[in-house]
């Protein structure tokens, strides 16, 4: 289960790294929609809170979702400017 947890963490990180093309398009003037990254920020924030504050902390889970907050925030901001 520990290996599965780390594989899932890696895949979660890769999901948020996939925002890079949208960020690059936003910065190049081809604005994307900010709604999806905004919802991802909210979702990831809730999961980070859950991972850190449940009885037995789940650090890999919280770490993967923390990156989702960062990448989602960058994507949402670049879509607005």
Buried (B, 14 or more C-beta within 10 A) or exposed (E): EEEEBEEEBEEBBEBBEEBEEBBEBBEEEEBBEBEBBBEBBEBBBEBBEEBBEEEEEBEBBBBBBBBBBEBBBBBBEBBEE
